[in-house]
Amino acid sequence: MELEQFFLFHGLDKEVKEGLRSAVKVKEFKKGSILFLEGDEPRYLHLLLEGEAQVFKSTPRGREIVIHTFSAPSLIGELANLKNIPFPASCKMISDGKVGFLEFQKVQKYLKKEGLCFHLMESLLRKMQFLDNLIHNSLLLDTETRIAKLIYENPELFEKLKQHQIASILNIKPETLSRKLLKFKELGIIGHTDGKLRVLNISKIPEYFQW
């Protein structure tokens, strides 16, 4: 495992990196496996080494609201560790993958040096920006515009995810997504190839949608 693939560990002293690397425990997970649940006490930094994971919250009726989808390499749940609070959301694997667990107590002694504190703050700021965009999209953009924005900004992700996953990310019902996608097919923006959604002409999106 190369810690350098996580920007949190960029520029660390070789001896420090070796010490941290030796403390990481790597586990394999199957799709659907839970990494942590909302309310769990944080003990480890979660390093997503392979695969994809999803952070979500559950409504009282059991509906899952997706907060963020992570692709390896990614750091997950560092805010709970940093503030020493229970995890504010749950996390599960949405593909097979590998996760490294690094006991946070071993990281704490380096926070005031080696640049780790700065990199942790940078990581949190990135996720705050994502949440700000999520709130903006959910409150201010209509359903079709939210779909168009996802296709335009993340075409590879759009093609990779299944329709129910896209609906979950956009916080809309799967049947609503299916109806709305018909318009994008009629416009020639997307199509189906081998049973999967494909982006055919992304340049048409600015002609019909603005945000």
Residue pairs with C-beta under 8 A, 6 or more apart in sequence:
1 21
1 24
1 26
1 47
1 49
1 100
3 9
3 12
3 17
3 20
3 21
3 24
4 10
4 17
5 73
6 47
6 73
6 74
6 75
7 119
7 122
7 123
8 75
8 116
8 119
8 120
8 123
9 17
9 20
9 116
9 119
10 115
10 119
11 114
11 115
12 20
12 110
12 114
12 115
12 116
13 114
16 110
16 114
19 106
20 102
20 106
20 107
20 110
23 102
23 103
23 106
24 47
24 100
24 101
24 102
25 100
25 101
25 102
26 49
26 98
26 99
26 100
26 101
27 98
27 99
27 101
28 96
28 97
28 98
29 35
29 51
29 93
29 96
29 97
29 98
29 99
30 93
30 96
31 93
31 94
31 95
31 96
32 92
32 93
32 94
33 92
33 93
34 90
34 91
34 92
35 46
35 53
35 76
35 91
35 92
35 93
35 99
36 42
36 46
36 77
36 87
36 90
36 91
37 87
37 90
38 57
38 58
38 86
38 87
38 88
38 89
38 90
39 86
39 87
40 86
40 87
41 86
42 77
42 80
42 81
42 84
42 85
42 86
42 87
42 104
43 103
43 104
44 81
44 101
44 102
44 103
44 104
45 75
45 77
45 78
45 81
45 101
45 102
45 104
45 107
46 75
46 76
46 77
46 91
46 99
46 100
46 101
47 73
47 74
47 75
47 76
47 99
47 100
47 101
47 102
48 70
48 71
48 72
48 73
48 74
48 75
48 76
48 97
48 99
49 72
49 73
49 97
49 98
49 99
49 100
50 72
50 96
50 97
50 98
51 72
51 93
51 94
51 95
51 96
51 97
51 98
52 69
52 70
52 71
52 72
52 93
52 94
52 95
52 97
53 69
53 70
53 74
53 76
53 91
53 92
53 93
53 94
53 97
53 99
54 66
54 68
54 69
54 70
54 91
54 92
54 93
54 94
54 168
55 66
55 67
55 68
55 69
55 70
55 76
55 77
55 89
55 90
55 91
56 64
56 65
56 66
56 67
56 89
56 90
56 91
56 92
56 168
57 64
57 65
57 67
57 88
57 89
57 90
58 64
58 65
58 90
59 65
64 168
65 168
65 171
66 165
66 168
66 169
66 171
67 89
67 131
67 134
68 127
68 130
68 131
68 134
69 94
69 157
69 161
69 165
69 169
70 76
72 97
72 98
75 123
76 91
77 87
77 91
78 120
78 123
78 124
79 85
79 88
79 124
79 127
80 86
80 87
80 88
81 104
81 107
82 120
82 124
93 99
94 165
107 116
110 116
111 117
111 120
137 146
137 149
137 170
137 211
138 146
138 171
141 149
141 211
143 170
143 172
143 176
143 180
144 180
144 183
144 209
145 209
145 210
145 211
146 170
146 172
147 166
147 170
147 177
147 180
147 181
147 184
148 184
148 189
148 205
148 208
148 209
148 211
149 209
149 211
150 157
150 158
150 166
150 169
150 170
151 158
151 184
151 189
151 190
151 199
151 202
151 205
152 202
152 205
152 206
152 209
155 199
155 202
158 166
158 197
158 199
159 196
159 197
159 198
159 199
161 169
163 174
163 177
163 178
163 181
163 197
164 174
166 177
167 173
167 174
167 176
167 177
170 177
172 180
181 190
181 197
184 190
185 191
185 192
187 204
187 208
188 200
188 201
188 204
189 199
189 200
189 201
189 202
189 204
189 205
190 197
190 198
190 199
190 200
191 197
191 198
191 200
192 198
